[in-house]
Amino acid sequence: DSDVQIDLNTFPNPMTYNPSGNINRGGTILLSYRSYKYEIVFQLGRGRFTYREMSKRVSDG
């Protein structure tokens, strides 16, 4: 979809997992879809991520 934009920001490319399921480096990805923006943070050594909505669309009316 051309409305989706991904910025790897501080995220390592490529991301690799070790045998215990953890990623090799932590980092942040910024994702935009139309006027929605999200920050996805991958935690080093945990194999988990968190996300937060940075902004959202203002409804008309």
N, C-alpha and C positions, 0 to 999 in steps of 0.2 A: 504494500500500500504506500503510495507516494506521500501520504500524510504523516507517516511514521518517520521520525528522525532519531537516530541513536548516536550519541557522542560518548566514546569510550573514556573520555576524561582521564582519570588516573588508572584505568583498568588495564591489566597486562594482556597483551595479545601475542600468542594464544594463551588461553587459560588452561591449565592442566591440573589434574587431581593426582594426589599421591595414593598409595594402596589403602590408606585408612579413610579415604574419602574427603580429605581436606584439599583446598586449593593451594597452588604454589605461591601466590601473592594476593594480598587484598587489593581492593580498588573500588572506584565509583564509576557508575554508568549514568548518564543523563538521558532520559527518554522523553520525547515529545510526541504527542498525537493531537493534531489540530491545536487547540488552545490549552490542552492539558499537559502538565509537565511533572515528571517524577524523577526522583533521585533513588538509585538502587545501590546499596553499599554491601559489598561482599567482604566478610570478615576473615582475616587471615587465620589459618589454623583451625577453623571451625567448620568449614564447608556449608556455612549458612549465609543468608543475606537478609537485609531489611530494606524496606522501601518507604518512602514518604511522598505525598503529593505536595509539590512545591507551589503550584498554582492551579486554578481551575477556571473553567469558562464562566463568564457572567451571563446569566440567562437574560433573554430578551423579554421585557415586559414584566 
